[in-house]
Amino acid sequence: MEFRSQRLNHRRPKILCQSRSILPIYAMLLAMQCARSMYIVLVSWFALQITGEIASVGRVLICWQLLAFTVGPFLGPQIDRCRRRRVFMMGETIHGAGVGLLAVIAWFCSPQHTPIGVLYATASLISVGSLLSYPSSQALIKLAGARVLMRTVSMGIFSSQIGNIAGAAIAGLCLILVGVAGSLAICAASSFLAALFATFLYDQDVTGPKRPGLHIAHFMAGLRETIATPRLRSAGLALLLAYASAHASNALLAGFARYELKLPATLYGWLAAMYSGGGLIGSLTLAWLSGVAREKLLLAAGTMLLAGATAAFSTSRTMAEAVLWQGLIGLSFMMVRAGADVTILKVVPSPMVGRVRSNIDAAIGLVAVLIYLLPALMPGAPTRHIFLGLASLFAVGSCGVLWIQWRQGFSKPW
């Protein structure tokens, strides 16, 4: 009994350190995603007020994707060289400063008289913050340890989904109550709050090599790891499909709600929030089943559900139908993201997480650029037809995920 007590006392500091690391992660993910969700809703409605064109929403939101594709992979080695907590705090501070600057401009100029170029410029600044904070937040999740990684990822997604729902709903209400400028100020405060929560993290993450002359070598090592590992290829393809769906919702949902469903701003906010509603339920269920959930099954089932739910959403005629299918799309997104995030964090060494995540985000950015350009390339096409076409592409991608898993041997554990 005395020996057992000594063992428990020896393990207690480690358990306390892990708890101290995990809890602030959930809080910072919630605040970060709340800011992201608010920003997307606000800038989408802002762009529609300025131009009245659905394509303008995609042109504003495309800034982050262009930077993720062109600059993101080269930021990866820098993220791995630094403490991820500091990088996250810097990214969220830049994000909040960009949104706050846009709030000041919207306050001095009415939304109808704000130049569209201002949205492009501030969106580029805001995107730099996201390029720093998101990969570093994923690396910080690995502090939880391999034994509870699935549960930590699931609860992290749960926190993010709450942030998405709260952000979209709050944005819709704030547009009515305090206008665009006040709503953007609240959005900026959420980013600063995420940076504040990061200060409570137990910063003991492992950084990569700090030799400045080997930046290209570190970049190529991360690229080689991303492409050459079969498990990362499967997870990366599934993430491409999931985030393509999310970006399609960002680019097309405002126009779908305003021009086809004839919804006001408040109902559009709730409809946007329902994308996270299904993910909220799914993340709780997955956290409960974290001991038996398998990454391969989540990737396969999630991509198939994504294709079916997107096709059904394109046929929505009422608010109730749209909410239902949005919830199922959100559930499929959560399944894919949980399976892919756990796979990446299990396979990739800690000093290389930033590079691999940045490379995958670059591929996601390229796909997102194409999606955001769809309204401009197809100006006369109804948004429901674009959603249906995307559902067909998701079905083909789902078959690709299944084929990769079949070649690896689906019954073999990862």
Solvent accessible surface area in square Angstrom, and as a share of the most:
residue,aa,sasa,rsa
1,M,190,0.85
2,E,129,0.58
3,F,142,0.59
4,R,159,0.58
5,S,52,0.34
6,Q,104,0.46
7,R,139,0.51
8,L,92,0.46
9,N,76,0.39
10,H,151,0.67
11,R,111,0.41
12,R,131,0.48
13,P,77,0.48
14,K,135,0.57
15,I,89,0.45
16,L,112,0.56
17,C,38,0.23
18,Q,58,0.26
19,S,47,0.30
20,R,143,0.52
21,S,4,0.03
22,I,27,0.14
23,L,120,0.60
24,P,19,0.12
25,I,0,0.00
26,Y,42,0.16
27,A,32,0.25
28,M,0,0.00
29,L,1,0.01
30,L,65,0.32
31,A,3,0.02
32,M,3,0.01
33,Q,25,0.11
34,C,14,0.09
35,A,0,0.00
36,R,35,0.13
37,S,14,0.09
38,M,1,0.00
39,Y,19,0.07
40,I,45,0.23
41,V,4,0.03
42,L,1,0.00
43,V,1,0.01
44,S,0,0.00
45,W,28,0.10
46,F,0,0.00
47,A,0,0.00
48,L,2,0.01
49,Q,62,0.28
50,I,36,0.18
51,T,50,0.29
52,G,43,0.41
53,E,89,0.40
54,I,40,0.20
55,A,15,0.12
56,S,0,0.00
57,V,1,0.00
58,G,0,0.00
59,R,84,0.31
60,V,2,0.01
61,L,14,0.07
62,I,16,0.08
63,C,15,0.09
64,W,52,0.18
65,Q,6,0.02
66,L,81,0.40
67,L,43,0.21
68,A,0,0.00
69,F,89,0.37
70,T,73,0.42
71,V,59,0.34
72,G,4,0.04
73,P,16,0.10
74,F,97,0.40
75,L,41,0.20
76,G,0,0.00
77,P,1,0.01
78,Q,72,0.32
79,I,1,0.01
80,D,1,0.01
81,R,25,0.09
82,C,60,0.36
83,R,91,0.33
84,R,2,0.01
85,R,60,0.22
86,R,157,0.57
87,V,10,0.06
88,F,0,0.00
89,M,55,0.25
90,M,112,0.50
91,G,0,0.00
92,E,0,0.00
93,T,65,0.38
94,I,43,0.22
95,H,1,0.01
96,G,0,0.00
97,A,51,0.39
98,G,0,0.00
99,V,0,0.00
100,G,22,0.21
101,L,87,0.43
102,L,0,0.00
103,A,7,0.06
104,V,78,0.45
105,I,43,0.22
106,A,6,0.05
107,W,182,0.64
108,F,149,0.62
109,C,51,0.31
110,S,48,0.31
111,P,29,0.18
112,Q,105,0.47
113,H,146,0.65
114,T,2,0.01
115,P,77,0.48
116,I,48,0.25
117,G,39,0.37
118,V,31,0.18
119,L,0,0.00
120,Y,68,0.26
121,A,68,0.53
122,T,5,0.03
123,A,4,0.03
124,S,43,0.28
125,L,73,0.36
126,I,5,0.02
127,S,4,0.02
128,V,54,0.31
129,G,0,0.00
130,S,8,0.05
131,L,11,0.05
132,L,22,0.11
133,S,0,0.00
134,Y,28,0.11
135,P,4,0.02
136,S,0,0.00
137,S,0,0.00
138,Q,0,0.00
139,A,4,0.03
140,L,0,0.00
141,I,6,0.03
142,K,49,0.21
143,L,37,0.18
144,A,1,0.01
145,G,25,0.24
146,A,82,0.63
147,R,221,0.81
148,V,57,0.32
149,L,4,0.02
150,M,18,0.08
151,R,132,0.48
152,T,3,0.02
153,V,3,0.02
154,S,0,0.00
155,M,51,0.23
156,G,3,0.03
157,I,3,0.02
158,F,36,0.15
159,S,8,0.05
160,S,0,0.00
161,Q,7,0.03
162,I,57,0.29
163,G,0,0.00
164,N,32,0.17
165,I,30,0.15
166,A,32,0.25
167,G,0,0.00
168,A,2,0.01
169,A,10,0.07
170,I,64,0.33
171,A,0,0.00
172,G,0,0.00
173,L,80,0.40
174,C,14,0.08
175,L,21,0.10
176,I,110,0.56
177,L,139,0.69
178,V,81,0.46
179,G,27,0.26
180,V,11,0.06
181,A,21,0.16
182,G,24,0.23
183,S,0,0.00
184,L,0,0.00
185,A,52,0.40
186,I,74,0.38
187,C,0,0.00
188,A,6,0.04
189,A,58,0.45
190,S,14,0.09
191,S,0,0.00
192,F,93,0.39
193,L,79,0.39
194,A,0,0.00
195,A,10,0.08
196,L,97,0.48
197,F,58,0.24
198,A,0,0.00
199,T,58,0.34
200,F,121,0.50
201,L,5,0.02
202,Y,58,0.22
203,D,34,0.18
204,Q,118,0.52
205,D,8,0.04
206,V,87,0.50
207,T,29,0.17
208,G,7,0.07
209,P,63,0.40
210,K,130,0.55
211,R,160,0.58
212,P,112,0.71
213,G,73,0.70
214,L,62,0.31
215,H,39,0.18
216,I,113,0.57
217,A,52,0.41
218,H,19,0.09
219,F,29,0.12
220,M,84,0.38
221,A,23,0.18
222,G,0,0.00
223,L,57,0.28
224,R,146,0.53
225,E,45,0.20
226,T,19,0.11
227,I,102,0.52
228,A,64,0.50
229,T,27,0.16
230,P,58,0.36
231,R,61,0.22
232,L,2,0.01
233,R,111,0.41
234,S,0,0.00
235,A,0,0.00
236,G,12,0.12
237,L,48,0.24
238,A,0,0.00
239,L,0,0.00
240,L,40,0.20
241,L,18,0.09
242,A,0,0.00
243,Y,34,0.13
244,A,6,0.05
245,S,7,0.04
246,A,17,0.13
247,H,17,0.07
248,A,2,0.02
249,S,13,0.09
250,N,29,0.15
251,A,0,0.00
252,L,0,0.00
253,L,3,0.02
254,A,0,0.00
255,G,1,0.01
256,F,0,0.00
257,A,0,0.00
258,R,83,0.30
259,Y,82,0.31
260,E,53,0.24
261,L,20,0.10
262,K,149,0.63
263,L,21,0.10
264,P,74,0.47
265,A,9,0.07
266,T,39,0.22
267,L,71,0.35
268,Y,5,0.02
269,G,0,0.00
270,W,108,0.38
271,L,0,0.00
272,A,20,0.15
273,A,1,0.00
274,M,48,0.22
275,Y,25,0.09
276,S,4,0.02
277,G,14,0.13
278,G,11,0.11
279,G,0,0.00
280,L,43,0.21
281,I,122,0.62
282,G,6,0.05
283,S,0,0.00
284,L,86,0.43
285,T,62,0.36
286,L,11,0.06
287,A,11,0.09
288,W,200,0.70
289,L,71,0.35
290,S,16,0.10
291,G,76,0.73
292,V,115,0.66
293,A,24,0.19
294,R,96,0.35
295,E,15,0.07
296,K,4,0.02
297,L,100,0.50
298,L,18,0.09
299,L,0,0.00
300,A,4,0.03
301,A,31,0.24
302,G,0,0.00
303,T,0,0.00
304,M,100,0.45
305,L,55,0.27
306,L,0,0.00
307,A,11,0.08
308,G,44,0.42
309,A,2,0.02
310,T,4,0.02
311,A,32,0.25
312,A,21,0.17
313,F,0,0.00
314,S,5,0.04
315,T,88,0.51
316,S,1,0.01
317,R,169,0.62
318,T,70,0.40
319,M,50,0.22
320,A,77,0.60
321,E,71,0.32
322,A,0,0.00
323,V,44,0.25
324,L,101,0.50
325,W,70,0.25
326,Q,3,0.01
327,G,14,0.14
328,L,53,0.26
329,I,5,0.02
330,G,0,0.00
331,L,46,0.23
332,S,0,0.00
333,F,15,0.06
334,M,4,0.02
335,M,33,0.15
336,V,0,0.00
337,R,14,0.05
338,A,0,0.00
339,G,0,0.00
340,A,0,0.00
341,D,2,0.01
342,V,0,0.00
343,T,0,0.00
344,I,0,0.00
345,L,1,0.01
346,K,96,0.41
347,V,35,0.20
348,V,1,0.01
349,P,69,0.43
350,S,31,0.20
351,P,40,0.25
352,M,37,0.16
353,V,1,0.00
354,G,0,0.00
355,R,11,0.04
356,V,0,0.00
357,R,1,0.00
358,S,4,0.02
359,N,14,0.07
360,I,7,0.03
361,D,10,0.05
362,A,8,0.06
363,A,42,0.32
364,I,7,0.03
365,G,0,0.00
366,L,78,0.39
367,V,45,0.26
368,A,0,0.00
369,V,16,0.09
370,L,105,0.52
371,I,7,0.04
372,Y,4,0.02
373,L,61,0.31
374,L,38,0.19
375,P,11,0.07
376,A,45,0.35
377,L,125,0.62
378,M,83,0.37
379,P,116,0.73
380,G,73,0.71
381,A,30,0.23
382,P,57,0.36
383,T,8,0.05
384,R,26,0.10
385,H,109,0.49
386,I,9,0.05
387,F,9,0.04
388,L,90,0.45
389,G,38,0.36
390,L,11,0.05
391,A,5,0.04
392,S,65,0.42
393,L,114,0.57
394,F,5,0.02
395,A,44,0.34
396,V,105,0.61
397,G,11,0.11
398,S,4,0.03
399,C,85,0.51
400,G,23,0.22
401,V,0,0.00
402,L,66,0.33
403,W,142,0.50
404,I,29,0.15
405,Q,1,0.00
406,W,185,0.65
407,R,163,0.60
408,Q,44,0.20
409,G,19,0.18
410,F,74,0.31
411,S,98,0.63
412,K,128,0.54
413,P,116,0.73
414,W,69,0.24
